[in-house]
């Protein structure tokens, strides 16, 4: 994959689609000939590090009438293709039926009040309820009333320590830009305060509940706020009742415009804690500022970008951290700020064979969530690091949490798997009891489904875990429709996650397969590093090996194997369709990073150079060019491909998908369709209303089924 694309000299031709699927000989559907919408080629060649690189669809990066017209035509083309798939409504109806159950989040407590998110089933957005002083719950904030179509969503909530004031962020149409406002909890009255130009930040309350610390960017000065780059984040303090222009600038580093700040306050109120990140690098610096004496300056406790330092809590001047310094799978350390030299740091919980997923100080204990071969494990330690007990879990699956407070002797955690919906448990540290707090009532029997974990070998001999979910009674005859979902990057672990839509896929007779590729953190930081920078090809090879395992073990065959991934997983899909097109019947790159030479030039894309490298660097350029999906599309037969994006995605801007889709349509030599699915009033994925999520899953399943050469059933 090191060759460059040849000179492009054609306009998009009136290529025809075989609506029956990738393998026409297997198709049971009638064919119809459709012409792709025209995509103008504007020859452009630039020299990078001595190499001539072509970019004939760069004009699609521009927010122009021509781009808008192209988007509308592609949108109409893709929508018609999907609408014409017979019986698709059956899939919509089944997903809707499965989705329609009450969903409850883990409660969180502040002062004498308890807060919890609920969704009665098909509400566009989850609703925040409050119970005051043990009384009945009432609605505190219903984001469904913020817009008629459900596209205004909560991006975060933060309750003051006394439980009397709620700060909440909202995002419109899936944008990363947030606007924060405030509500008086007792009356439900919205206060007049408004905070704007916030991205990647929470609002953290001062100990006296007088206001919040938050991080924001300067207001954009013209240009396109959905694609302009974001630098120079700053920490501010906002005092309730004042206008934002009077907020106090707490900390900035104009000498380091790429630094990002996450500010919080210690539980005792004595310290402002500042975690400093550089892009998406999992490592961070850690500074703090004493608050008792405001004249004291910020102290650079961990000033080098060498490891992760996640602040857990403090006992006076002694700070506790989760870190991977000299411990790729994580450990817990204690740092006495009066003697901050590394030689004085103490290990409280040492590194083990299982990586640490999360740690919380709760009720005078350290509660640690581990990953054991991707599955959750929960342990309780005393503050001196001695093991107290192992929490017996209800099965094999994922743990979210623990959620609790240093002063309360109990915590909540959420358990789920691919076939078991999210169930909330309350663990009492004094009693050692594990009680069911909330279990959903669903319209299917989880016992009818199975999830099994298998292991396979990647190209270089690395052992990779994968979880397969299916309806019981599956026959390994090589003929099962299979959806292979993966991510592989940014230290994000692919742990089990329940979705009602997954059950619908299993009801259709499908297998849902999720491998834990390198690039994630399923086995700690070394696992992550094995899929970064010039080692990114390991991620792709791990994915292809998963597909080959499914075929060799007769779970499925290439003609019934679909590939799906989002964001960094969308990049994986772009690599799959260009590197191994023969392996899949259909590929779905969603909101993907697909132009690896220019991703860093838009919005927050520069932050990902900590994971990918940058084409501006001569050392990184060759491997980025070697796998960049957009630059490696050549004239050949491709599987059916649905390139998915949204018009308000200001994280992975849609130009990636636009350029890749145009190139793939132009160079498709087979009869399988290449369509664009472009959502309106949607972003990278967060905050998407329920109806849009259901519609998206139905389109994915229908597209796969159509291109597996199968006919959707009359009833599910």
C-alpha positions as CSV (number, residue, x, y, z in Angstrom):
1,X,0.0,0.0,0.0
2,X,2.8,2.4,-0.7
3,X,1.9,3.3,-4.3
4,X,0.5,6.7,-5.0
5,X,-2.7,7.2,-7.0
6,X,-2.3,7.8,-10.7
7,X,-3.3,11.0,-12.4
8,X,-7.1,11.4,-12.5
9,X,-8.4,12.6,-15.8
10,X,-12.0,11.6,-15.8
11,X,-15.2,13.3,-14.6
12,X,-17.6,11.1,-12.7
13,X,-19.1,8.9,-15.4
14,X,-22.7,7.6,-15.5
15,X,-21.7,4.4,-13.8
16,X,-24.4,1.9,-13.1
17,X,-25.4,0.2,-9.9
18,X,-26.6,-3.3,-9.4
19,X,-29.1,-2.8,-6.6
20,X,-29.0,-6.6,-5.9
21,X,-25.7,-6.4,-4.1
22,X,-21.9,-7.0,-4.2
23,X,-22.1,-10.5,-5.6
24,X,-24.6,-10.3,-8.5
25,X,-24.7,-14.1,-9.0
26,X,-25.9,-14.5,-5.5
27,X,-28.5,-11.7,-5.6
28,X,-32.1,-12.5,-5.3
29,X,-33.1,-8.8,-5.9
30,X,-33.9,-7.2,-9.2
31,X,-31.4,-4.9,-10.7
32,X,-31.9,-1.3,-11.6
33,X,-29.5,1.0,-13.3
34,X,-28.8,4.3,-11.7
35,X,-26.2,7.0,-12.4
36,X,-24.1,8.4,-9.7
37,X,-24.5,12.2,-9.2
38,X,-21.7,14.0,-11.0
39,X,-18.6,15.0,-9.0
40,X,-16.5,17.5,-10.8
41,X,-12.8,16.8,-11.0
42,X,-10.6,19.8,-10.5
43,X,-7.0,18.6,-11.0
44,X,-4.7,19.6,-8.2
45,X,-1.2,18.3,-7.5
46,X,1.0,19.4,-4.7
47,X,4.5,18.2,-3.7
48,X,4.9,17.0,-0.2
49,X,8.4,15.9,0.9
50,X,9.4,15.4,-2.7
51,X,6.3,13.3,-3.6
52,X,3.6,14.6,-5.9
53,X,0.2,14.0,-4.4
54,X,-3.1,14.5,-6.1
55,X,-6.2,15.9,-4.5
56,X,-8.9,16.3,-7.3
57,X,-11.8,16.7,-4.9
58,X,-10.3,19.3,-2.6
59,X,-13.0,21.7,-3.7
60,X,-15.4,19.7,-1.5
61,X,-13.6,21.1,1.5
62,X,-15.0,24.5,0.8
63,X,-18.3,25.7,2.3
64,X,-19.6,26.9,-1.1
65,X,-22.7,26.7,-3.2
66,X,-21.0,24.0,-5.4
67,X,-20.4,21.8,-2.3
68,X,-23.9,22.4,-1.0
69,X,-25.3,21.4,-4.4
70,X,-23.2,18.3,-4.5
71,X,-24.3,17.3,-0.9
72,X,-28.0,17.7,-1.8
73,X,-27.6,15.5,-4.9
74,X,-25.6,12.8,-3.1
75,X,-28.1,13.0,-0.2
76,X,-31.0,12.5,-2.5
77,X,-29.3,9.7,-4.3
78,X,-28.4,7.8,-1.2
79,X,-31.8,8.4,0.4
80,X,-33.6,7.0,-2.6
81,X,-31.4,3.9,-2.7
82,X,-32.2,3.1,0.9
83,X,-35.9,4.0,0.6
84,X,-36.2,1.5,-2.3
85,X,-35.0,-1.5,-0.3
86,X,-38.1,-3.7,0.1
87,X,-39.5,-4.4,3.6
88,X,-37.1,-1.9,5.3
89,X,-40.0,-0.8,7.5
90,X,-40.0,-4.2,9.1
91,X,-36.6,-3.5,10.4
92,X,-37.6,0.0,11.6
93,X,-40.6,-1.5,13.4
94,X,-38.6,-4.2,15.2
95,X,-35.8,-1.8,16.4
96,X,-38.5,0.6,17.6
97,X,-40.3,-2.2,19.5
98,X,-37.0,-3.3,21.2
99,X,-36.0,0.3,21.9
100,X,-39.3,1.1,23.7
101,X,-38.5,0.4,27.3
102,X,-37.7,2.7,30.3
103,X,-34.0,3.5,30.6
104,X,-32.5,4.7,33.9
105,X,-29.0,6.0,34.6
106,X,-27.0,5.6,37.7
107,X,-28.1,8.2,40.3
108,X,-25.8,10.9,41.6
109,X,-26.2,12.8,44.9
110,X,-25.4,16.3,45.9
111,X,-26.4,17.8,49.3
112,X,-29.8,16.2,50.2
113,X,-30.8,15.8,46.6
114,X,-30.6,12.8,44.3
115,X,-30.5,13.2,40.6
116,X,-31.2,10.6,37.9
117,X,-31.7,10.5,34.1
118,X,-34.6,8.6,32.7
119,X,-36.1,7.9,29.3
120,X,-39.6,6.5,29.1
121,X,-38.7,4.5,26.0
122,X,-38.7,6.5,22.7
123,X,-38.1,10.1,24.0
124,X,-35.6,11.9,21.8
125,X,-33.4,12.8,24.8
126,X,-33.0,11.6,28.4
127,X,-34.8,13.6,31.0
128,X,-33.2,14.7,34.3
129,X,-35.2,14.1,37.5
130,X,-34.5,15.2,41.0
131,X,-35.7,13.9,44.4
132,X,-35.3,16.4,47.2
133,X,-34.7,15.3,50.7
134,X,-35.9,11.8,49.9
135,X,-39.2,13.0,48.4
136,X,-40.9,12.0,45.2
137,X,-39.0,12.5,41.9
138,X,-39.9,15.4,39.6
139,X,-38.7,16.6,36.3
140,X,-35.9,19.1,36.7
141,X,-34.7,19.4,33.0
142,X,-36.4,18.0,29.9
143,X,-34.1,18.6,26.9
144,X,-36.9,17.4,24.6
145,X,-38.6,20.8,25.2
146,X,-35.5,22.6,23.9
147,X,-36.3,21.9,20.2
148,X,-39.2,20.5,18.2
149,X,-37.1,17.8,16.5
150,X,-35.0,16.7,19.4
151,X,-31.7,17.9,17.9
152,X,-30.8,20.1,20.8
153,X,-29.2,17.8,23.4
154,X,-27.6,18.0,26.8
155,X,-23.8,17.9,26.5
156,X,-23.2,17.7,30.3
157,X,-24.6,18.5,33.7
158,X,-22.9,19.6,36.9
159,X,-24.7,20.1,40.3
160,X,-23.3,22.4,43.0
161,X,-22.0,20.7,46.1
162,X,-25.1,21.7,48.1
163,X,-27.4,20.3,45.5
164,X,-29.2,23.7,45.0
165,X,-28.0,24.8,41.5
166,X,-27.7,22.8,38.3
167,X,-25.3,23.8,35.5
168,X,-26.1,22.2,32.2
169,X,-24.5,22.4,28.7
170,X,-26.5,22.1,25.4
171,X,-25.3,21.2,21.9
172,X,-27.2,21.9,18.8
173,X,-27.4,19.5,15.9
174,X,-24.6,17.3,17.3
175,X,-21.9,20.1,17.3
176,X,-19.0,20.0,19.7
177,X,-19.8,23.6,20.6
178,X,-21.6,23.9,23.9
179,X,-23.5,26.7,25.6
180,X,-23.9,26.3,29.4
181,X,-26.8,27.7,31.5
182,X,-28.0,27.3,35.1
183,X,-31.2,26.3,37.0
184,X,-32.3,26.8,40.6
185,X,-33.1,23.3,41.7
186,X,-35.8,24.1,44.3
187,X,-37.9,26.3,42.0
188,X,-36.9,24.9,38.6
189,X,-36.3,28.4,37.4
190,X,-33.7,29.0,34.8
191,X,-31.1,31.7,35.9
192,X,-29.9,34.4,33.5
193,X,-26.3,33.2,33.3
194,X,-25.0,32.0,29.9
195,X,-21.6,30.6,29.0
196,X,-20.6,30.3,25.3
197,X,-17.7,29.1,23.1
198,X,-17.1,26.0,25.1
199,X,-15.7,22.7,23.8
200,X,-14.4,19.7,25.6
201,X,-15.0,21.1,29.0
202,X,-17.3,20.6,32.0
203,X,-18.4,23.2,34.5
204,X,-16.8,22.5,37.9
205,X,-18.3,24.1,41.0
206,X,-16.3,26.1,43.5
207,X,-16.4,24.6,47.0
208,X,-18.6,27.5,48.3
209,X,-21.0,27.0,45.4
210,X,-20.5,30.6,44.2
211,X,-19.7,29.7,40.6
212,X,-18.0,27.4,38.2
213,X,-14.6,26.9,36.7
214,X,-14.6,26.0,33.0
215,X,-12.4,26.0,29.9
216,X,-13.3,27.8,26.6
217,X,-11.9,29.1,23.4
218,X,-12.0,32.7,22.2
219,X,-15.1,33.5,20.1
220,X,-14.4,32.7,16.4
221,X,-13.5,35.7,14.3
222,X,-15.4,35.1,11.0
223,X,-14.8,32.0,8.9
224,X,-16.6,28.7,9.3
225,X,-17.1,27.8,13.0
226,X,-17.8,24.2,12.0
227,X,-14.3,23.7,10.4
228,X,-12.0,26.4,11.7
229,X,-9.1,25.1,13.9
230,X,-9.4,25.5,17.7
231,X,-6.3,26.6,19.7
232,X,-5.6,28.5,22.9
233,X,-8.1,27.1,25.4
234,X,-8.2,29.0,28.7
235,X,-9.5,28.4,32.2
236,X,-12.1,30.8,33.6
237,X,-14.1,31.3,36.7
238,X,-17.7,32.3,36.3
239,X,-19.5,33.8,39.4
240,X,-23.2,33.2,39.4
241,X,-25.3,36.3,38.5
242,X,-22.6,38.0,36.5
243,X,-22.2,38.2,32.7
244,X,-19.6,36.1,30.9
245,X,-17.5,39.1,29.9
246,X,-16.8,39.6,33.6
247,X,-15.4,36.0,34.1
248,X,-12.0,35.8,35.7
249,X,-9.2,34.4,33.6
250,X,-7.7,31.8,35.9
251,X,-5.0,30.2,33.7
252,X,-3.8,30.3,30.1
253,X,-0.6,29.3,28.2
254,X,-0.3,31.4,25.1
255,X,3.2,29.9,24.7
256,X,1.6,26.5,24.2
257,X,-1.6,27.1,22.1
258,X,-2.2,23.3,21.7
259,X,-2.6,22.8,25.5
260,X,-6.1,21.8,26.6
261,X,-7.2,22.3,30.2
262,X,-9.5,20.4,32.5
263,X,-10.1,22.2,35.8
264,X,-11.8,20.8,38.9
265,X,-11.8,21.5,42.7
266,X,-10.7,19.0,45.3
267,X,-13.5,17.7,47.6
268,X,-12.1,19.6,50.5
269,X,-12.1,22.9,48.5
270,X,-8.5,23.6,49.1
271,X,-7.1,23.1,45.6
272,X,-7.9,23.9,42.0
273,X,-6.7,21.0,40.0
274,X,-5.6,21.5,36.4
275,X,-5.0,18.5,34.1
276,X,-3.2,19.6,30.9
277,X,-3.5,17.6,27.7
278,X,-2.0,17.9,24.3
279,X,-4.5,16.8,21.7
280,X,-5.6,13.2,22.2
281,X,-2.4,12.1,23.8
282,X,-3.3,9.8,26.7
283,X,-0.4,11.4,28.7
284,X,-1.0,14.6,30.6
285,X,0.6,17.2,32.8
286,X,-0.9,18.0,36.2
287,X,-0.8,21.4,37.9
288,X,-2.6,22.7,41.0
289,X,-3.3,26.0,42.6
290,X,-3.9,26.4,46.4
291,X,-7.2,28.2,47.0
292,X,-7.0,29.2,50.6
293,X,-4.4,31.8,49.7
294,X,-5.3,33.3,46.3
295,X,-1.9,35.0,46.0
296,X,-0.2,31.6,45.6
297,X,0.7,30.7,42.0
298,X,-0.1,27.5,40.0
299,X,2.3,24.7,41.0
300,X,3.5,22.4,38.2
301,X,3.5,19.1,40.0
302,X,3.8,16.9,37.0
303,X,5.4,19.1,34.4
304,X,6.6,16.6,31.9
305,X,4.4,14.9,29.2
306,X,5.5,11.4,30.1
307,X,2.5,9.5,31.5
308,X,-1.2,9.6,32.4
309,X,-1.9,11.2,35.8
310,X,-5.6,11.0,36.8
311,X,-6.3,12.7,40.0
312,X,-8.5,10.6,42.3
313,X,-8.7,12.6,45.5
314,X,-6.6,13.9,48.4
315,X,-6.0,13.6,52.1
316,X,-4.8,17.1,52.9
317,X,-1.5,17.6,51.0
318,X,-1.3,14.0,49.9
319,X,-2.7,13.5,46.4
320,X,-3.8,10.1,45.0
321,X,-3.4,9.4,41.2
322,X,-4.1,6.6,38.8
323,X,-1.0,6.5,36.5
324,X,0.7,4.4,33.9
325,X,4.1,5.7,34.7
326,X,6.4,2.6,34.8
327,X,3.1,0.6,34.8
328,X,1.5,0.3,31.3
329,X,-1.5,-1.4,32.9
330,X,-1.9,1.2,35.6
331,X,-1.3,1.6,39.3
332,X,-2.4,3.9,42.1
333,X,0.2,6.2,43.7
334,X,0.3,8.7,46.5
335,X,2.2,12.0,46.1
336,X,2.9,14.2,49.1
337,X,2.9,17.8,47.6
338,X,5.2,18.9,50.4
339,X,7.8,16.4,49.1
340,X,6.9,16.3,45.4
341,X,10.1,14.6,44.1
342,X,9.5,11.4,42.3
343,X,11.7,9.6,44.7
344,X,9.1,10.2,47.4
345,X,6.1,8.9,45.4
346,X,4.5,5.9,47.0
347,X,2.8,3.0,45.2
348,X,-0.6,2.2,46.9
349,X,-2.0,-0.3,44.4
350,X,0.6,-1.9,42.2
351,X,0.2,-2.8,38.5
352,X,-1.4,-6.2,38.0
353,X,-1.9,-8.5,35.0
354,X,-5.3,-6.8,34.4
355,X,-5.3,-3.2,33.3
356,X,-7.1,-0.6,35.5
357,X,-10.2,0.8,33.7
358,X,-11.3,3.2,36.5
359,X,-10.6,4.1,40.1
360,X,-12.8,6.1,42.6
361,X,-12.3,7.0,46.3
362,X,-15.6,6.1,47.9
363,X,-16.4,5.8,51.5
364,X,-12.8,5.8,52.6
365,X,-11.9,3.0,50.1
366,X,-10.3,2.7,46.7
367,X,-12.8,1.0,44.4
368,X,-11.1,-0.3,41.2
369,X,-12.6,-1.4,38.0
370,X,-10.3,-3.7,36.0
371,X,-10.5,-5.3,32.5
372,X,-9.9,-9.0,32.3
373,X,-9.7,-10.0,28.6
374,X,-12.1,-7.0,27.9
375,X,-14.6,-8.1,30.6
376,X,-15.2,-6.2,33.7
377,X,-13.9,-6.9,37.2
378,X,-14.5,-4.8,40.4
379,X,-12.3,-4.8,43.5
380,X,-12.4,-2.9,46.8
381,X,-9.1,-1.8,48.5
382,X,-8.4,0.0,51.8
383,X,-6.7,3.4,51.4
384,X,-3.4,1.8,52.3
385,X,-3.7,-0.5,49.3
386,X,-4.6,-3.7,51.1
387,X,-7.2,-5.8,49.3
388,X,-10.6,-5.9,51.0
389,X,-12.8,-7.8,48.7
390,X,-13.9,-8.7,45.2
391,X,-17.4,-7.6,44.2
392,X,-19.3,-10.5,42.8
393,X,-20.7,-9.4,39.4
394,X,-24.0,-10.7,37.9
395,X,-22.2,-12.1,34.9
396,X,-19.6,-11.5,32.2
397,X,-19.9,-8.1,30.7
398,X,-19.0,-4.4,31.1
399,X,-19.0,-2.2,34.2
400,X,-19.7,1.5,34.0
401,X,-18.6,3.2,37.2
402,X,-18.2,3.0,40.1
403,X,-20.2,6.1,41.0
404,X,-20.0,7.3,44.5
405,X,-18.6,9.9,47.0
406,X,-15.7,9.9,49.4
407,X,-18.1,10.6,52.3
408,X,-20.8,8.0,51.4
409,X,-20.3,4.3,52.3
410,X,-21.9,3.0,49.1
411,X,-21.6,3.3,45.3
412,X,-23.6,2.4,42.2
413,X,-22.3,0.6,39.1
414,X,-23.9,-0.3,35.8
415,X,-23.6,-3.7,34.3
416,X,-24.4,-4.8,30.8
417,X,-23.4,-7.1,27.9
418,X,-24.3,-7.2,24.2
419,X,-27.4,-9.3,25.0
420,X,-28.2,-8.0,28.5
421,X,-29.5,-4.4,28.9
422,X,-28.0,-1.9,31.4
423,X,-28.8,-2.9,35.0
424,X,-27.9,-0.7,38.0
425,X,-26.6,-2.2,41.2
426,X,-25.9,-0.5,44.6
427,X,-23.0,-1.8,46.7
428,X,-23.0,-1.1,50.4
429,X,-19.5,-1.0,51.8
430,X,-20.5,-1.4,55.4
431,X,-22.8,-4.4,54.8
432,X,-20.8,-5.9,51.9
433,X,-24.1,-6.2,50.1
434,X,-24.8,-6.0,46.3
435,X,-28.3,-4.9,45.7
436,X,-30.3,-4.5,42.5
437,X,-31.3,-0.8,42.1
438,X,-32.9,-0.7,38.7
439,X,-33.5,-3.3,36.0
440,X,-35.2,-2.6,32.7
441,X,-38.3,-4.4,31.5
442,X,-37.6,-5.3,27.9
443,X,-39.6,-6.9,25.1
444,X,-37.2,-9.8,24.6
445,X,-35.8,-12.7,26.6
446,X,-32.0,-12.3,27.1
447,X,-31.8,-16.0,27.6
448,X,-32.6,-16.5,23.9
449,X,-29.3,-15.0,22.9
450,X,-25.7,-15.8,23.5
451,X,-22.4,-14.0,23.7
452,X,-19.2,-15.9,23.5
453,X,-15.6,-14.8,23.6
454,X,-13.1,-16.3,21.2
455,X,-9.4,-15.6,20.5
456,X,-7.7,-15.5,17.2
457,X,-4.2,-14.8,15.9
458,X,-3.3,-11.7,13.9
459,X,-0.8,-11.5,11.1
460,X,2.2,-11.0,13.4
461,X,1.2,-13.7,15.8
462,X,-0.6,-11.4,18.4
463,X,-3.5,-13.0,20.2
464,X,-6.7,-10.9,19.9
465,X,-10.0,-11.3,21.8
466,X,-13.3,-11.1,20.0
467,X,-16.9,-11.3,21.4
468,X,-19.5,-12.9,19.1
469,X,-23.2,-12.4,19.8
470,X,-26.0,-14.3,18.1
471,X,-29.4,-16.0,18.7
472,X,-29.1,-19.4,20.3
473,X,-29.3,-22.3,17.9
474,X,-26.8,-20.8,15.5
475,X,-25.4,-23.2,12.9
476,X,-21.7,-22.8,11.9
477,X,-22.3,-23.5,8.3
478,X,-20.5,-20.5,6.8
479,X,-23.8,-18.9,5.8
480,X,-24.6,-16.5,8.6
481,X,-25.0,-12.8,7.9
482,X,-22.3,-11.1,10.0
483,X,-21.5,-7.6,11.1
484,X,-17.9,-7.0,12.2
485,X,-17.7,-3.8,14.2
486,X,-14.4,-2.3,15.5
487,X,-12.5,0.8,16.5
488,X,-8.8,0.3,17.3
489,X,-7.4,3.6,18.5
490,X,-7.0,6.4,21.0
491,X,-6.7,4.1,24.0
492,X,-10.5,3.3,23.8
493,X,-11.5,-0.1,24.9
494,X,-14.2,-2.0,23.0
495,X,-16.0,-3.5,26.0
496,X,-19.5,-5.0,25.8
497,X,-22.2,-2.4,25.2
498,X,-25.9,-3.1,25.0
499,X,-28.0,-1.7,22.2
500,X,-31.6,-2.6,21.4
501,X,-30.6,-2.4,17.7
502,X,-28.1,-5.3,18.2
503,X,-30.9,-7.5,19.3
504,X,-32.8,-6.7,16.1
505,X,-29.8,-7.7,14.1
506,X,-29.6,-11.0,16.0
507,X,-33.4,-11.5,15.4
508,X,-32.7,-11.2,11.7
509,X,-30.3,-14.2,12.0
510,X,-27.2,-12.1,12.1
511,X,-24.0,-12.4,14.1
512,X,-22.5,-9.3,15.8
513,X,-18.8,-9.6,16.2
514,X,-16.5,-7.1,18.0
515,X,-12.8,-7.7,18.2
516,X,-10.5,-5.8,20.6
517,X,-7.9,-4.5,18.2
518,X,-4.6,-3.0,19.1
519,X,-4.8,0.8,19.5
520,X,-7.3,0.4,22.3
521,X,-6.4,0.0,26.0
522,X,-7.9,-3.5,26.5
523,X,-4.5,-4.7,27.7
524,X,-3.0,-1.4,28.8
525,X,-0.9,1.4,27.3
526,X,1.4,-1.0,25.4
527,X,-1.6,-2.4,23.6
528,X,-2.5,1.2,22.6
529,X,1.0,2.0,21.5
530,X,1.1,-1.0,19.2
531,X,-1.6,0.6,17.1
532,X,-0.2,4.2,16.9
533,X,1.8,6.2,14.4
534,X,3.7,3.9,12.1
535,X,2.2,0.9,13.7
536,X,-1.3,1.7,12.6
537,X,-1.2,-1.1,10.1
538,X,-1.3,-3.5,13.0
539,X,-4.9,-2.3,13.7
540,X,-5.9,-3.0,10.1
541,X,-4.2,-6.4,10.1
542,X,-5.9,-7.3,13.4
543,X,-9.3,-6.5,11.8
544,X,-8.6,-8.5,8.6
545,X,-7.5,-11.5,10.8
546,X,-10.9,-11.2,12.6
547,X,-12.7,-11.5,9.3
548,X,-10.6,-14.4,8.2
549,X,-11.2,-16.2,11.5
550,X,-15.0,-15.8,11.1
551,X,-14.7,-17.3,7.6
552,X,-12.3,-20.1,8.5
553,X,-14.4,-21.1,11.5
554,X,-17.5,-21.2,9.3
555,X,-19.4,-18.5,11.1
556,X,-19.8,-16.7,7.8
557,X,-18.4,-16.1,4.3
558,X,-17.1,-13.0,2.5
559,X,-20.4,-12.6,0.6
560,X,-22.3,-12.2,3.9
561,X,-19.7,-10.3,5.9
562,X,-20.3,-6.6,6.6
563,X,-17.7,-4.1,8.0
564,X,-18.7,-1.2,10.1
565,X,-16.8,1.4,12.2
566,X,-17.2,5.0,13.3
567,X,-14.8,8.0,13.6
568,X,-11.3,6.3,14.0
569,X,-13.3,3.2,13.2
570,X,-14.4,4.9,10.0
571,X,-10.7,5.2,9.1
572,X,-10.4,1.5,9.7
573,X,-13.3,1.0,7.3
574,X,-11.6,3.2,4.7
575,X,-8.5,1.1,5.0
576,X,-10.6,-2.2,4.8
577,X,-12.3,-1.1,1.6
578,X,-9.1,0.0,-0.1
579,X,-6.7,-2.7,1.2
580,X,-8.9,-5.8,1.3
581,X,-12.0,-5.2,-0.8
582,X,-12.3,-8.9,-1.6
583,X,-12.9,-9.7,2.1
584,X,-16.2,-8.0,2.6
585,X,-19.6,-7.8,0.9
586,X,-20.3,-4.4,2.3
587,X,-18.4,-1.7,4.1
588,X,-19.7,1.2,6.1
589,X,-17.3,4.0,7.0
590,X,-19.1,6.3,9.4
591,X,-17.9,9.9,10.3
592,X,-14.5,8.6,9.4
593,X,-11.0,10.2,9.2
594,X,-10.3,9.4,5.6
595,X,-7.8,12.1,4.3
596,X,-4.8,11.4,6.5
597,X,-2.7,14.1,4.9
598,X,-5.0,17.0,5.8
599,X,-7.0,16.0,8.8
600,X,-5.0,18.2,11.1
601,X,-6.0,21.4,9.3
602,X,-9.7,21.4,10.5
603,X,-11.3,22.1,13.9
604,X,-9.7,19.8,16.5
605,X,-8.1,17.5,14.0
606,X,-4.6,18.8,14.9
607,X,-5.1,17.1,18.3
608,X,-5.0,13.6,16.6
609,X,-1.4,14.0,15.5
610,X,-0.6,12.6,18.9
611,X,-2.2,9.4,17.7
612,X,-1.5,9.4,13.9
613,X,1.4,11.7,13.3
614,X,1.3,14.5,10.8
615,X,1.9,14.7,7.1
616,X,3.8,17.9,7.8
617,X,6.6,15.7,9.3
618,X,8.8,14.0,6.7
619,X,9.1,10.9,9.0
620,X,5.3,10.4,9.3
621,X,4.4,11.2,5.8
622,X,5.3,7.9,4.1
623,X,3.2,5.7,6.4
624,X,0.2,8.1,6.4
625,X,0.2,8.2,2.6
626,X,0.5,4.4,2.5
627,X,-2.8,3.9,4.2
628,X,-4.7,7.1,3.7
629,X,-8.0,5.8,2.3
630,X,-8.7,8.8,0.1
631,X,-5.3,8.6,-1.5
632,X,-5.4,4.8,-2.0
633,X,-8.6,4.5,-4.0
634,X,-7.7,2.9,-7.4
635,X,-9.7,1.7,-10.3
636,X,-10.9,-1.7,-9.3
637,X,-13.9,-3.7,-8.0
638,X,-15.1,-2.6,-4.6
639,X,-17.7,-4.0,-2.2
640,X,-20.9,-2.2,-1.6
641,X,-20.0,0.9,0.4
642,X,-22.2,3.3,2.3
643,X,-20.2,6.4,3.4
644,X,-21.9,7.9,6.4
645,X,-21.5,11.5,7.7
646,X,-23.5,14.5,9.0
647,X,-23.6,18.1,8.0
648,X,-22.8,19.4,11.6
649,X,-20.0,17.1,12.4
650,X,-17.3,19.6,13.6
651,X,-15.1,16.9,15.0
652,X,-14.4,14.8,12.0
653,X,-15.6,17.3,9.4
654,X,-17.7,15.8,6.7
655,X,-15.3,16.8,3.9
656,X,-13.4,13.6,4.7
657,X,-16.5,11.5,3.7
658,X,-17.3,13.8,0.8
659,X,-13.9,13.5,-0.8
660,X,-13.6,9.8,-0.2
661,X,-17.1,9.1,-1.5
662,X,-16.6,11.0,-4.7
663,X,-13.3,9.2,-5.3
664,X,-14.7,5.8,-4.6
665,X,-17.7,6.4,-6.9
666,X,-15.5,7.5,-9.7
667,X,-13.2,4.5,-9.5
668,X,-15.7,1.7,-8.7
669,X,-15.3,-0.9,-11.4
670,X,-17.8,-3.4,-10.1
671,X,-21.6,-3.3,-9.9
672,X,-21.9,-2.9,-6.2
673,X,-23.3,0.5,-5.1
674,X,-21.3,3.3,-3.5
675,X,-23.7,5.7,-1.8
676,X,-23.5,8.6,0.6
677,X,-25.7,8.7,3.7
678,X,-25.6,12.3,4.8
679,X,-27.6,13.3,7.9
680,X,-29.0,16.8,8.3
681,X,-28.9,18.6,11.7
682,X,-26.6,15.9,13.1
683,X,-23.0,15.8,14.2
684,X,-20.4,13.2,15.1
685,X,-22.9,11.2,17.0
686,X,-23.4,12.6,20.5
687,X,-26.9,13.9,21.3
688,X,-28.5,12.2,18.3
689,X,-32.3,11.9,19.0
690,X,-33.8,8.4,19.3
691,X,-35.7,8.6,16.1
692,X,-32.5,9.4,14.1
693,X,-30.6,6.5,15.8
694,X,-33.3,4.0,14.9
695,X,-33.4,5.3,11.3
696,X,-29.6,5.0,11.1
697,X,-29.5,1.4,12.4
698,X,-32.4,0.4,10.1
699,X,-30.6,1.8,7.0
700,X,-27.4,0.0,8.0
701,X,-29.1,-3.3,8.4
702,X,-31.1,-2.9,5.2
703,X,-28.0,-1.9,3.2
704,X,-26.1,-4.9,4.5
705,X,-29.0,-7.3,3.9
706,X,-29.5,-6.0,0.4
707,X,-25.9,-6.4,-0.5
708,X,-25.6,-9.8,1.1
709,X,-28.0,-10.8,-1.7
710,X,-30.8,-11.4,0.8
711,X,-34.4,-10.3,1.0
712,X,-35.6,-8.7,4.2
713,X,-38.4,-10.7,5.9
714,X,-42.1,-9.7,5.9
715,X,-42.1,-9.8,9.7
716,X,-39.6,-9.9,12.5
